[in-house]
Amino acid sequence: MEINLGDERIVELLAAYSPEQVQETASAKRADVFGQVVKLIQRPKPEDVEITAIQKRLEPFWFAAATARYVYDRRHAYTVEAPPEVRSVTINGNDLAVIGERSHWFQLEAVDHCVEEFRRELILEAMHGQEADLSKYLNYPHQTAPDMAALDQGGVMVVLPEVRGSFVVRKLAALLMKTFQADRVHEEKIDVEQVTLFFRPVYAIEYLWKPKQKKQVMEFDALTGEFRAEAGDIKKHVQRVLDNDALFDIGADAIGAVLPGVNVAIKLGRLAARKAVR
């Protein structure tokens, strides 16, 4: 088995809503953020609900795509039905006996020349490595960042991914690997086309219902415009930025630890090539 690694990228999805639009939406929702039951029974007045903090975050998720290709030969005996009066068949100078009393058949020994190709895409949330339905974000306008430090500007909180690139590639490779019966294998490889770390813009908005001294944090998706409750408080900024070597820790050792015996051939991508010439 051979695993070839292609492009490694960090991508920032560009917000569809400006900070001013986020502020306007947040203000318009003040009477609704503490729930419909509270709204109907106690009816908080908009002027009693204060926006105490608005935090822009860049939240990560992984996208990877790969194609598997298997080329191999296998011996196979094909059963061919024959008319009842036939007792033997000559094919290419070889006499083949017809077998059976009620049904008449003979066998052809052959070598199958097989090619199997299939493709798989994988999207993982970057905190626990679980598959997530985030495909709706893939077609939004975006820009490529050289590293995470380029994202950590202007007071934006960049959420650090807990899952690294090697985990993504191992999981994708495991999905594409297959067992098959073969007498001779000509090609057995997985081409990882890309491993991309996406960052999507999200605003966390903290509200205070002043008469009740009750807080609520809401999340505004700056791509889709979705507005929903979020558990917990505004996240604290972490003064730590992972470099590309730590994010894209993909290599023979990292993959071989989970896929023992796999021969990993690294086809240098953009970031990997830069690492190699340092």
Accessible surface in RSA format (square Angstrom, percent):
REM  Atomic radii and reference values for relative SASA: ProtOr
REM  Chains: A
REM  Algorithm: Lee & Richards
REM  Probe-radius: 1.40
REM  Slices: 20
REM RES _ NUM      All-atoms   Total-Side   Main-Chain    Non-polar    All polar
REM                ABS   REL    ABS   REL    ABS   REL    ABS   REL    ABS   REL
RES MET A   1    43.10  22.3   8.21   5.4  34.89  83.1   9.30   7.9  33.80  44.8
RES GLU A   2    61.74  35.4  61.74  46.7   0.00   0.0   9.44  18.3  52.30  42.7
RES ILE A   3     0.00   0.0   0.00   0.0   0.00   0.0   0.00   0.0   0.00   0.0
RES ASN A   4    19.26  13.3  19.22  18.6   0.04   0.1   2.93   7.1  16.33  15.8
RES LEU A   5     6.32   3.5   6.32   4.5   0.00   0.0   6.32   4.4   0.00   0.0
RES GLY A   6    10.38  12.8   0.00   N/A  10.38  12.8   8.21  22.5   2.17   4.9
RES ASP A   7    69.67  48.8  69.23  68.9   0.44   1.0   4.91  11.6  64.75  64.6
RES GLU A   8     5.51   3.2   5.51   4.2   0.00   0.0   1.95   3.8   3.56   2.9
RES ARG A   9    60.75  25.5  60.75  31.0   0.00   0.0  17.02  23.3  43.73  26.5
RES ILE A  10     0.00   0.0   0.00   0.0   0.00   0.0   0.00   0.0   0.00   0.0
RES VAL A  11     0.07   0.0   0.07   0.1   0.00   0.0   0.07   0.1   0.00   0.0
RES GLU A  12    27.79  16.0  27.79  21.0   0.00   0.0   0.22   0.4  27.58  22.5
RES LEU A  13     0.79   0.4   0.00   0.0   0.79   2.0   0.00   0.0   0.79   2.1
RES LEU A  14    66.95  37.3  63.18  45.2   3.77   9.5  64.44  45.3   2.51   6.8
RES ALA A  15    40.27  37.0  10.48  16.2  29.79  67.8  10.48  14.8  29.79  78.9
RES ALA A  16    63.33  58.2  27.43  42.3  35.91  81.7  38.28  53.9  25.05  66.4
RES TYR A  17    69.32  32.4  66.40  37.8   2.92   7.6  34.12  25.6  35.19  43.4
RES SER A  18    42.65  36.0  34.37  45.9   8.28  19.1  35.75  76.1   6.89   9.7
RES PRO A  19    85.25  62.1  78.63  71.7   6.63  24.1  79.81  65.9   5.44  33.8
RES GLU A  20   114.64  65.8 109.78  83.1   4.86  11.6  62.98 121.8  51.66  42.2
RES GLN A  21    83.77  46.8  82.67  60.4   1.10   2.6  23.20  49.4  60.57  45.9
RES VAL A  22     0.92   0.6   0.83   0.7   0.09   0.2   0.83   0.7   0.09   0.2
RES GLN A  23    80.64  45.1  80.48  58.8   0.15   0.4  38.36  81.6  42.28  32.1
RES GLU A  24   118.62  68.1 109.50  82.8   9.12  21.7  45.36  87.7  73.26  59.8
RES THR A  25    37.67  26.8  32.82  33.3   4.85  11.6  19.28  25.9  18.39  27.8
RES ALA A  26     0.02   0.0   0.00   0.0   0.02   0.0   0.00   0.0   0.02   0.1
RES SER A  27    40.49  34.2  36.40  48.6   4.09   9.4  23.12  49.2  17.37  24.3
RES ALA A  28    83.31  76.6  46.56  71.8  36.75  83.6  59.08  83.2  24.23  64.2
RES LYS A  29    76.23  37.2  76.23  46.8   0.00   0.0  21.36  19.2  54.87  58.4
RES ARG A  30    70.41  29.6  70.19  35.8   0.22   0.5   4.48   6.1  65.93  40.0
RES ALA A  31    24.08  22.1  22.33  34.5   1.75   4.0  22.33  31.4   1.75   4.6
RES ASP A  32    50.23  35.2  40.86  40.7   9.36  22.1  14.06  33.1  36.17  36.1
RES VAL A  33     8.94   5.9   0.18   0.2   8.76  21.1   1.61   1.4   7.33  19.9
RES PHE A  34    13.69   6.8   1.15   0.7  12.54  32.6   5.44   3.3   8.25  23.6
RES GLY A  35    33.61  41.5   0.00   N/A  33.61  41.5  32.17  88.3   1.45   3.2
RES GLN A  36   110.47  61.8 105.39  77.0   5.08  12.1  57.68 122.8  52.79  40.0
RES VAL A  37   104.74  68.9 102.64  92.9   2.10   5.1 103.97  90.3   0.78   2.1
RES VAL A  38    27.58  18.1  26.62  24.1   0.96   2.3  27.53  23.9   0.05   0.1
RES LYS A  39    68.98  33.7  68.76  42.2   0.22   0.5  31.53  28.4  37.45  39.9
RES LEU A  40   111.64  62.2  98.37  70.4  13.27  33.4  98.37  69.1  13.27  35.7
RES ILE A  41   132.04  75.1 102.71  76.5  29.33  70.7 107.46  77.4  24.58  66.7
RES GLN A  42    88.88  49.7  62.99  46.0  25.89  61.6  25.36  54.0  63.52  48.2
RES ARG A  43   157.77  66.2 146.34  74.6  11.43  27.2  56.09  76.7 101.68  61.6
RES PRO A  44    12.07   8.8   0.82   0.7  11.25  40.9   4.80   4.0   7.27  45.2
RES LYS A  45   122.36  59.7 120.27  73.8   2.08   5.0  64.93  58.4  57.43  61.2
RES PRO A  46    60.14  43.8  60.14  54.8   0.00   0.0  60.14  49.7   0.00   0.0
RES GLU A  47   111.28  63.9  97.20  73.5  14.08  33.5  58.56 113.3  52.72  43.0
RES ASP A  48    38.82  27.2  38.82  38.6   0.00   0.0   0.00   0.0  38.82  38.7
RES VAL A  49     1.87   1.2   0.00   0.0   1.87   4.5   0.00   0.0   1.87   5.1
RES GLU A  50    76.69  44.0  72.07  54.5   4.61  11.0  24.78  47.9  51.91  42.4
RES ILE A  51    38.45  21.9  16.03  11.9  22.42  54.0  16.03  11.5  22.42  60.8
RES THR A  52    56.02  39.8  21.56  21.9  34.46  82.1  26.93  36.2  29.09  44.0
RES ALA A  53    35.71  32.8  26.02  40.2   9.69  22.1  35.49  50.0   0.22   0.6
RES ILE A  54    63.66  36.2  29.00  21.6  34.66  83.5  29.07  20.9  34.59  93.9
RES GLN A  55    28.45  15.9  24.79  18.1   3.65   8.7  15.83  33.7  12.62   9.6
RES LYS A  56    56.06  27.3  50.52  31.0   5.54  13.2  17.78  16.0  38.28  40.8
RES ARG A  57     0.54   0.2   0.54   0.3   0.00   0.0   0.00   0.0   0.54   0.3
RES LEU A  58     2.81   1.6   2.81   2.0   0.00   0.0   2.81   2.0   0.00   0.0
RES GLU A  59    26.68  15.3  26.48  20.0   0.20   0.5   9.10  17.6  17.58  14.4
RES PRO A  60    12.22   8.9   2.44   2.2   9.79  35.6   2.44   2.0   9.79  60.8
RES PHE A  61     2.35   1.2   2.35   1.5   0.00   0.0   2.35   1.4   0.00   0.0
RES TRP A  62     0.13   0.1   0.11   0.1   0.02   0.0   0.11   0.1   0.02   0.0
RES PHE A  63    14.69   7.3  14.69   9.1   0.00   0.0  14.69   8.9   0.00   0.0
RES ALA A  64     0.00   0.0   0.00   0.0   0.00   0.0   0.00   0.0   0.00   0.0
RES ALA A  65     0.00   0.0   0.00   0.0   0.00   0.0   0.00   0.0   0.00   0.0
RES ALA A  66     0.00   0.0   0.00   0.0   0.00   0.0   0.00   0.0   0.00   0.0
RES THR A  67    39.41  28.0  37.81  38.3   1.60   3.8  32.29  43.4   7.12  10.8
RES ALA A  68     0.00   0.0   0.00   0.0   0.00   0.0   0.00   0.0   0.00   0.0
RES ARG A  69    71.76  30.1  71.74  36.6   0.02   0.0  15.83  21.6  55.93  33.9
RES TYR A  70     0.00   0.0   0.00   0.0   0.00   0.0   0.00   0.0   0.00   0.0
RES VAL A  71    26.00  17.1  26.00  23.5   0.00   0.0  26.00  22.6   0.00   0.0
RES TYR A  72     5.81   2.7   5.59   3.2   0.22   0.6   0.00   0.0   5.81   7.2
RES ASP A  73    20.35  14.3  20.35  20.3   0.00   0.0   4.14   9.7  16.21  16.2
RES ARG A  74    80.03  33.6  80.03  40.8   0.00   0.0   6.24   8.5  73.78  44.7
RES ARG A  75   169.73  71.3 155.71  79.4  14.03  33.4  49.08  67.1 120.66  73.1
RES HIS A  76    78.43  42.9  72.69  50.5   5.74  14.7  47.63  49.1  30.80  35.8
RES ALA A  77    38.89  35.8  21.02  32.4  17.87  40.6  21.02  29.6  17.87  47.3
RES TYR A  78   100.48  46.9  98.89  56.3   1.58   4.1  75.40  56.7  25.08  30.9
RES THR A  79    89.63  63.7  57.75  58.5  31.87  76.0  40.26  54.1  49.37  74.6
RES VAL A  80    51.86  34.1  48.96  44.3   2.91   7.0  51.86  45.1   0.00   0.0
RES GLU A  81   149.55  85.9 124.97  94.5  24.58  58.5  39.41  76.2 110.15  89.9
RES ALA A  82     8.92   8.2   1.56   2.4   7.36  16.8   3.90   5.5   5.03  13.3
RES PRO A  83    70.49  51.4  63.12  57.5   7.37  26.8  69.91  57.7   0.58   3.6
RES PRO A  84    92.05  67.1  88.74  80.9   3.31  12.0  89.12  73.6   2.93  18.2
RES GLU A  85   126.99  72.9 104.61  79.1  22.38  53.3  67.74 131.0  59.25  48.4
RES VAL A  86    37.35  24.6  33.17  30.0   4.18  10.1  37.33  32.4   0.02   0.1
RES ARG A  87   161.53  67.8 149.22  76.1  12.31  29.3  78.20 106.9  83.33  50.5
RES SER A  88    69.03  58.3  51.64  68.9  17.38  40.0  17.33  36.9  51.69  72.4
RES VAL A  89    35.10  23.1  30.17  27.3   4.93  11.9  35.10  30.5   0.00   0.0
RES THR A  90    88.39  62.9  60.72  61.6  27.66  65.9  41.34  55.5  47.05  71.1
RES ILE A  91    57.22  32.6  52.85  39.4   4.37  10.5  55.95  40.3   1.27   3.5
RES ASN A  92   144.57  99.7 102.32  98.9  42.25 101.7  34.48  83.0 110.09 106.4
RES GLY A  93    68.69  84.7   0.00   N/A  68.69  84.7  33.21  91.1  35.48  79.5
RES ASN A  94    92.27  63.6  89.09  86.1   3.18   7.7  16.93  40.8  75.34  72.8
RES ASP A  95   114.24  80.0  85.25  84.8  28.99  68.5  29.43  69.3  84.80  84.6
RES LEU A  96    42.30  23.6  40.25  28.8   2.05   5.2  42.30  29.7   0.00   0.0
RES ALA A  97    70.51  64.8  56.59  87.3  13.93  31.7  57.58  81.1  12.93  34.2
RES VAL A  98    21.69  14.3   0.70   0.6  20.99  50.6   0.70   0.6  20.99  56.9
RES ILE A  99    87.16  49.6  83.87  62.5   3.29   7.9  87.16  62.8   0.00   0.0
RES GLY A 100    37.53  46.3   0.00   N/A  37.53  46.3  18.97  52.1  18.57  41.6
RES GLU A 101   165.10  94.8 140.53 106.3  24.57  58.5  59.59 115.3 105.50  86.1
RES ARG A 102   242.83 102.0 205.47 104.7  37.36  88.9  84.02 114.8 158.82  96.3
RES SER A 103    69.15  58.4  62.33  83.2   6.82  15.7  44.79  95.4  24.36  34.1
RES HIS A 104    23.86  13.0  21.01  14.6   2.86   7.3  10.88  11.2  12.98  15.1
RES TRP A 105    74.01  29.7  74.01  35.8   0.00   0.0  59.10  31.5  14.91  24.2
RES PHE A 106    14.15   7.1  14.15   8.8   0.00   0.0  14.15   8.6   0.00   0.0
RES GLN A 107    77.81  43.5  68.89  50.3   8.93  21.3  10.75  22.9  67.06  50.9
RES LEU A 108    56.48  31.5  56.15  40.2   0.33   0.8  56.48  39.7   0.00   0.0
RES GLU A 109   139.88  80.3 108.66  82.2  31.22  74.3  65.43 126.6  74.45  60.8
RES ALA A 110    38.18  35.1  26.07  40.2  12.11  27.5  35.09  49.4   3.09   8.2
RES VAL A 111    64.32  42.3  47.17  42.7  17.15  41.3  47.17  41.0  17.15  46.5
RES ASP A 112    21.83  15.3  17.07  17.0   4.76  11.2  12.56  29.6   9.26   9.2
RES HIS A 113   144.36  78.9 112.71  78.3  31.64  81.0  84.11  86.7  60.25  70.1
RES CYS A 114    19.03  14.4  13.11  14.6   5.92  13.9  10.20  25.8   8.83   9.5
RES VAL A 115    87.10  57.3  56.39  51.1  30.71  74.0  56.39  49.0  30.71  83.3
RES GLU A 116    50.26  28.9  46.05  34.8   4.21  10.0  26.87  52.0  23.39  19.1
RES GLU A 117   103.51  59.4  71.94  54.4  31.56  75.2  16.90  32.7  86.61  70.7
RES PHE A 118    73.63  36.8  64.73  40.1   8.90  23.2  73.63  44.6   0.00   0.0
RES ARG A 119   122.75  51.5  92.87  47.3  29.88  71.1  47.83  65.4  74.92  45.4
RES ARG A 120    88.83  37.3  85.82  43.7   3.02   7.2  28.49  38.9  60.34  36.6
RES GLU A 121    83.89  48.2  67.78  51.3  16.11  38.3  18.48  35.7  65.41  53.4
RES LEU A 122     2.20   1.2   0.19   0.1   2.01   5.0   2.01   1.4   0.19   0.5
RES ILE A 123    22.01  12.5  17.23  12.8   4.78  11.5  17.23  12.4   4.78  13.0
RES LEU A 124     0.15   0.1   0.15   0.1   0.00   0.0   0.15   0.1   0.00   0.0
RES GLU A 125    39.44  22.6  39.44  29.8   0.00   0.0  34.09  65.9   5.35   4.4
RES ALA A 126     0.37   0.3   0.00   0.0   0.37   0.9   0.00   0.0   0.37   1.0
RES MET A 127    68.00  35.2  60.76  40.2   7.24  17.2  60.76  51.7   7.24   9.6
RES HIS A 128   141.31  77.2 119.97  83.4  21.35  54.6  84.58  87.2  56.73  66.0
RES GLY A 129     0.94   1.2   0.00   N/A   0.94   1.2   0.00   0.0   0.94   2.1
RES GLN A 130   110.85  62.0 110.85  81.0   0.00   0.0  34.23  72.9  76.63  58.1
RES GLU A 131    97.06  55.7  71.17  53.8  25.89  61.6  26.51  51.3  70.55  57.6
RES ALA A 132    31.98  29.4  15.21  23.5  16.77  38.1  24.20  34.1   7.78  20.6
RES ASP A 133   128.64  90.1 102.06 101.6  26.57  62.8  44.18 104.0  84.46  84.2
RES LEU A 134    29.53  16.4  29.53  21.1   0.00   0.0  29.53  20.7   0.00   0.0
RES SER A 135    58.56  49.5  52.55  70.1   6.02  13.9  28.99  61.7  29.57  41.4
RES LYS A 136   105.42  51.4  83.78  51.4  21.64  51.5  67.56  60.8  37.86  40.3
RES TYR A 137     3.42   1.6   3.42   1.9   0.00   0.0   0.06   0.0   3.36   4.1
RES LEU A 138    40.05  22.3  27.09  19.4  12.95  32.6  27.09  19.0  12.95  34.9
RES ASN A 139   142.25  98.1 111.04 107.3  31.21  75.2  34.40  82.8 107.85 104.2
RES TYR A 140    58.42  27.3  54.88  31.2   3.54   9.2  33.45  25.1  24.97  30.8
RES PRO A 141    90.39  65.9  79.91  72.8  10.48  38.1  90.27  74.5   0.12   0.7
RES HIS A 142    84.28  46.1  60.73  42.2  23.56  60.3  42.48  43.8  41.81  48.6
RES GLN A 143    91.08  50.9  85.92  62.8   5.16  12.3  26.86  57.2  64.22  48.7
RES THR A 144    64.54  45.9  37.54  38.1  27.00  64.3  24.80  33.3  39.73  60.1
RES ALA A 145     5.92   5.4   4.04   6.2   1.88   4.3   5.92   8.3   0.00   0.0
RES PRO A 146    72.35  52.7  70.66  64.4   1.68   6.1  72.31  59.7   0.04   0.2
RES ASP A 147    49.81  34.9  49.81  49.6   0.00   0.0   9.02  21.2  40.78  40.7
RES MET A 148     0.57   0.3   0.51   0.3   0.06   0.1   0.51   0.4   0.06   0.1
RES ALA A 149    55.58  51.1  48.82  75.3   6.77  15.4  49.66  69.9   5.93  15.7
RES ALA A 150    39.36  36.2  20.69  31.9  18.67  42.5  24.01  33.8  15.35  40.7
RES LEU A 151     9.94   5.5   2.22   1.6   7.73  19.4   4.94   3.5   5.00  13.5
RES ASP A 152    43.68  30.6  24.66  24.5  19.03  45.0   4.54  10.7  39.15  39.0
RES GLN A 153   117.49  65.7 106.48  77.8  11.01  26.2  40.04  85.2  77.45  58.7
RES GLY A 154    84.29 104.0   0.00   N/A  84.29 104.0  44.96 123.4  39.33  88.1
RES GLY A 155    76.66  94.5   0.00   N/A  76.66  94.5  42.84 117.6  33.82  75.7
RES VAL A 156    22.77  15.0  21.70  19.6   1.07   2.6  21.97  19.1   0.80   2.2
RES MET A 157    11.83   6.1  11.83   7.8   0.00   0.0  11.79  10.0   0.04   0.1
RES VAL A 158    13.79   9.1   4.39   4.0   9.40  22.6   4.39   3.8   9.40  25.5
RES VAL A 159    15.47  10.2  13.66  12.4   1.81   4.4  15.47  13.4   0.00   0.0
RES LEU A 160    17.47   9.7  12.89   9.2   4.58  11.5  12.89   9.1   4.58  12.3
RES PRO A 161     1.59   1.2   0.00   0.0   1.59   5.8   0.00   0.0   1.59   9.9
RES GLU A 162   105.12  60.4  85.49  64.7  19.63  46.7  25.81  49.9  79.31  64.8
RES VAL A 163    14.62   9.6  11.13  10.1   3.49   8.4  14.62  12.7   0.00   0.0
RES ARG A 164    61.10  25.7  59.19  30.2   1.91   4.6  21.27  29.1  39.84  24.1
RES GLY A 165     0.00   0.0   0.00   N/A   0.00   0.0   0.00   0.0   0.00   0.0
RES SER A 166     6.23   5.3   6.23   8.3   0.00   0.0   0.00   0.0   6.23   8.7
RES PHE A 167    72.75  36.4  72.51  44.9   0.24   0.6  72.51  44.0   0.24   0.7
RES VAL A 168     0.18   0.1   0.18   0.2   0.00   0.0   0.18   0.2   0.00   0.0
RES VAL A 169     0.00   0.0   0.00   0.0   0.00   0.0   0.00   0.0   0.00   0.0
RES ARG A 170    48.41  20.3  47.78  24.4   0.64   1.5   5.07   6.9  43.34  26.3
RES LYS A 171    62.45  30.5  55.90  34.3   6.55  15.6  40.73  36.7  21.72  23.1
RES LEU A 172     0.15   0.1   0.15   0.1   0.00   0.0   0.15   0.1   0.00   0.0
RES ALA A 173     0.18   0.2   0.00   0.0   0.18   0.4   0.13   0.2   0.06   0.1
RES ALA A 174    56.88  52.3  37.60  58.0  19.28  43.9  39.60  55.8  17.28  45.8
RES LEU A 175    72.78  40.5  45.52  32.6  27.26  68.5  48.88  34.3  23.91  64.3
RES LEU A 176     2.73   1.5   2.49   1.8   0.24   0.6   2.63   1.8   0.10   0.3
RES MET A 177    67.58  35.0  49.86  33.0  17.71  42.2  47.99  40.8  19.58  25.9
RES LYS A 178    73.15  35.7  55.17  33.8  17.99  42.8  36.19  32.6  36.97  39.4
RES THR A 179   134.92  96.0 114.15 115.7  20.77  49.5  85.80 115.2  49.12  74.3
RES PHE A 180    49.07  24.5  13.06   8.1  36.01  93.7  24.78  15.0  24.29  69.5
RES GLN A 181   108.84  60.9  95.44  69.7  13.41  31.9  72.20 153.7  36.64  27.8
RES ALA A 182    33.58  30.9   2.82   4.3  30.76  70.0   2.82   4.0  30.76  81.5
RES ASP A 183    84.07  58.9  46.90  46.7  37.17  87.9  22.38  52.7  61.69  61.5
RES ARG A 184   156.41  65.7 151.25  77.1   5.17  12.3  44.36  60.6 112.05  67.9
RES VAL A 185    71.99  47.4  44.11  39.9  27.88  67.2  44.11  38.3  27.88  75.6
RES HIS A 186    92.27  50.4  54.59  37.9  37.68  96.4  40.42  41.7  51.86  60.3
RES GLU A 187    52.02  29.9  47.07  35.6   4.95  11.8  23.70  45.8  28.33  23.1
RES GLU A 188    50.77  29.1  41.70  31.5   9.07  21.6   4.18   8.1  46.59  38.0
RES LYS A 189    51.14  24.9  51.14  31.4   0.00   0.0   8.62   7.8  42.52  45.3
RES ILE A 190     0.05   0.0   0.05   0.0   0.00   0.0   0.05   0.0   0.00   0.0
RES ASP A 191    34.52  24.2  34.49  34.3   0.03   0.1   9.95  23.4  24.57  24.5
RES VAL A 192     0.58   0.4   0.24   0.2   0.34   0.8   0.24   0.2   0.34   0.9
RES GLU A 193    69.14  39.7  53.22  40.3  15.92  37.9  40.22  77.8  28.92  23.6
RES GLN A 194    44.44  24.9  44.35  32.4   0.09   0.2   6.30  13.4  38.14  28.9
RES VAL A 195     2.62   1.7   2.62   2.4   0.00   0.0   2.62   2.3   0.00   0.0
RES THR A 196     0.06   0.0   0.06   0.1   0.00   0.0   0.00   0.0   0.06   0.1
RES LEU A 197     0.00   0.0   0.00   0.0   0.00   0.0   0.00   0.0   0.00   0.0
RES PHE A 198    10.58   5.3  10.58   6.6   0.00   0.0  10.58   6.4   0.00   0.0
RES PHE A 199     0.00   0.0   0.00   0.0   0.00   0.0   0.00   0.0   0.00   0.0
RES ARG A 200    27.91  11.7  27.91  14.2   0.00   0.0   0.12   0.2  27.78  16.8
RES PRO A 201     1.02   0.7   0.99   0.9   0.03   0.1   0.99   0.8   0.03   0.2
RES VAL A 202     0.00   0.0   0.00   0.0   0.00   0.0   0.00   0.0   0.00   0.0
RES TYR A 203    11.54   5.4  11.54   6.6   0.00   0.0   8.76   6.6   2.78   3.4
RES ALA A 204     0.00   0.0   0.00   0.0   0.00   0.0   0.00   0.0   0.00   0.0
RES ILE A 205     0.27   0.2   0.27   0.2   0.00   0.0   0.27   0.2   0.00   0.0
RES GLU A 206    19.63  11.3  19.63  14.9   0.00   0.0   0.00   0.0  19.63  16.0
RES TYR A 207     0.00   0.0   0.00   0.0   0.00   0.0   0.00   0.0   0.00   0.0
RES LEU A 208    26.00  14.5  26.00  18.6   0.00   0.0  26.00  18.3   0.00   0.0
RES TRP A 209    10.74   4.3  10.74   5.2   0.00   0.0   8.38   4.5   2.36   3.8
RES LYS A 210    88.57  43.2  81.84  50.2   6.73  16.0  41.99  37.8  46.57  49.6
RES PRO A 211    86.53  63.1  44.72  40.8  41.82 152.0  57.41  47.4  29.12 181.0
RES LYS A 212   108.21  52.8  83.77  51.4  24.44  58.2  43.30  39.0  64.91  69.1
RES GLN A 213   132.23  73.9 107.21  78.4  25.02  59.6  53.95 114.8  78.28  59.4
RES LYS A 214    95.41  46.5  91.33  56.0   4.08   9.7  60.94  54.9  34.47  36.7
RES LYS A 215   121.99  59.5  99.16  60.8  22.82  54.3  52.51  47.3  69.48  74.0
RES GLN A 216    42.47  23.8  38.38  28.0   4.10   9.8   4.73  10.1  37.74  28.6
RES VAL A 217     4.77   3.1   2.75   2.5   2.02   4.9   2.75   2.4   2.02   5.5
RES MET A 218    16.23   8.4  16.23  10.7   0.00   0.0  16.07  13.7   0.16   0.2
RES GLU A 219    15.76   9.0  15.62  11.8   0.14   0.3   1.32   2.5  14.44  11.8
RES PHE A 220     3.11   1.6   3.11   1.9   0.00   0.0   3.11   1.9   0.00   0.0
RES ASP A 221     0.15   0.1   0.08   0.1   0.07   0.2   0.00   0.0   0.15   0.1
RES ALA A 222     0.00   0.0   0.00   0.0   0.00   0.0   0.00   0.0   0.00   0.0
RES LEU A 223     6.35   3.5   0.00   0.0   6.35  16.0   0.00   0.0   6.35  17.1
RES THR A 224    42.63  30.3  14.39  14.6  28.24  67.3  18.71  25.1  23.92  36.2
RES GLY A 225    22.90  28.2   0.00   N/A  22.90  28.2   4.35  11.9  18.55  41.5
RES GLU A 226    73.68  42.3  66.51  50.3   7.17  17.1  36.26  70.1  37.41  30.5
RES PHE A 227    45.56  22.8  16.40  10.2  29.16  75.9  16.40   9.9  29.16  83.5
RES ARG A 228    93.46  39.2  89.21  45.5   4.25  10.1  58.20  79.5  35.26  21.4
RES ALA A 229    69.82  64.2  46.13  71.2  23.69  53.9  46.27  65.2  23.55  62.4
RES GLU A 230    32.57  18.7  23.60  17.9   8.97  21.4  24.21  46.8   8.36   6.8
RES ALA A 231   102.28  94.0  69.22 106.8  33.06  75.2  79.56 112.0  22.72  60.2
RES GLY A 232    53.84  66.4   0.00   N/A  53.84  66.4  36.03  98.9  17.81  39.9
RES ASP A 233   106.54  74.6  94.23  93.8  12.31  29.1  23.68  55.7  82.87  82.6
RES ILE A 234    39.55  22.5  26.80  20.0  12.75  30.7  26.80  19.3  12.75  34.6
RES LYS A 235    90.17  44.0  82.01  50.3   8.16  19.4  58.94  53.1  31.23  33.3
RES LYS A 236   182.26  88.9 167.46 102.8  14.80  35.2 115.62 104.1  66.64  71.0
RES HIS A 237    74.41  40.7  48.98  34.0  25.43  65.1  38.42  39.6  35.99  41.9
RES VAL A 238    84.88  55.9  75.01  67.9   9.87  23.8  77.60  67.4   7.28  19.8
RES GLN A 239   156.37  87.4 121.53  88.8  34.83  82.9  62.28 132.6  94.09  71.4
RES ARG A 240   121.16  50.9 111.70  56.9   9.45  22.5  60.58  82.8  60.58  36.7
RES VAL A 241    61.98  40.8  34.34  31.1  27.64  66.6  34.34  29.8  27.64  75.0
RES LEU A 242    18.50  10.3  16.46  11.8   2.04   5.1  18.00  12.6   0.50   1.3
RES ASP A 243    82.55  57.8  74.94  74.6   7.61  18.0  37.27  87.7  45.28  45.2
RES ASN A 244     6.46   4.5   5.21   5.0   1.25   3.0   1.02   2.4   5.44   5.3
RES ASP A 245    61.04  42.8  53.39  53.1   7.65  18.1  22.39  52.7  38.65  38.5
RES ALA A 246    37.44  34.4  26.18  40.4  11.26  25.6  35.59  50.1   1.85   4.9
RES LEU A 247     0.00   0.0   0.00   0.0   0.00   0.0   0.00   0.0   0.00   0.0
RES PHE A 248     0.20   0.1   0.04   0.0   0.16   0.4   0.04   0.0   0.16   0.5
RES ASP A 249    56.48  39.6  44.01  43.8  12.47  29.5  31.22  73.5  25.25  25.2
RES ILE A 250    17.04   9.7   0.00   0.0  17.04  41.1   0.70   0.5  16.34  44.3
RES GLY A 251    16.66  20.5   0.00   N/A  16.66  20.5  16.02  44.0   0.64   1.4
RES ALA A 252    52.92  48.7  44.36  68.4   8.56  19.5  44.51  62.7   8.42  22.3
RES ASP A 253   132.11  92.5 118.21 117.7  13.90  32.9  43.92 103.4  88.19  88.0
RES ALA A 254    25.28  23.2  14.77  22.8  10.51  23.9  23.94  33.7   1.34   3.5
RES ILE A 255     0.00   0.0   0.00   0.0   0.00   0.0   0.00   0.0   0.00   0.0
RES GLY A 256    21.78  26.9   0.00   N/A  21.78  26.9  14.80  40.6   6.98  15.6
RES ALA A 257    84.58  77.8  43.14  66.6  41.44  94.3  55.96  78.8  28.61  75.8
RES VAL A 258    81.90  53.9  62.97  57.0  18.93  45.6  67.23  58.4  14.67  39.8
RES LEU A 259    19.78  11.0  16.95  12.1   2.83   7.1  19.78  13.9   0.00   0.0
RES PRO A 260   110.44  80.5  87.96  80.2  22.48  81.7  90.84  75.0  19.60 121.8
RES GLY A 261    86.05 106.1   0.00   N/A  86.05 106.1  44.95 123.3  41.10  92.0
RES VAL A 262    22.32  14.7   5.97   5.4  16.34  39.4   6.58   5.7  15.74  42.7
RES ASN A 263    97.35  67.1  90.67  87.6   6.68  16.1  32.36  77.9  64.99  62.8
RES VAL A 264    18.49  12.2   0.40   0.4  18.09  43.6   0.40   0.3  18.09  49.1
RES ALA A 265    36.53  33.6  29.91  46.2   6.62  15.1  36.53  51.4   0.00   0.0
RES ILE A 266    78.16  44.5  47.33  35.3  30.83  74.3  47.93  34.5  30.23  82.0
RES LYS A 267   111.89  54.6 104.45  64.1   7.45  17.7  74.31  66.9  37.59  40.0
RES LEU A 268    97.85  54.5  70.02  50.1  27.83  70.0  70.12  49.2  27.73  74.6
RES GLY A 269     5.64   7.0   0.00   N/A   5.64   7.0   4.67  12.8   0.97   2.2
RES ARG A 270    95.60  40.1  82.44  42.0  13.16  31.3  72.33  98.8  23.28  14.1
RES LEU A 271     0.78   0.4   0.15   0.1   0.63   1.6   0.15   0.1   0.63   1.7
RES ALA A 272    11.32  10.4   9.58  14.8   1.74   4.0   9.58  13.5   1.74   4.6
RES ALA A 273    39.09  35.9  37.87  58.4   1.22   2.8  38.46  54.2   0.64   1.7
RES ARG A 274    86.40  36.3  81.76  41.7   4.64  11.0  57.52  78.6  28.88  17.5
RES LYS A 275    50.27  24.5  36.97  22.7  13.29  31.6  24.61  22.1  25.66  27.3
RES ALA A 276    67.55  62.1  27.46  42.4  40.09  91.2  39.63  55.8  27.92  74.0
RES VAL A 277   124.81  82.1  92.24  83.5  32.57  78.5  99.39  86.4  25.42  69.0
RES ARG A 278   175.57  73.7 106.11  54.1  69.47 165.4  91.13 124.5  84.44  51.2
END  Absolute sums over single chains surface
CHAIN  1 A    15227.0      12031.6       3195.4       8052.0       7175.0
END  Absolute sums over all chains
TOTAL         15227.0      12031.6       3195.4       8052.0       7175.0
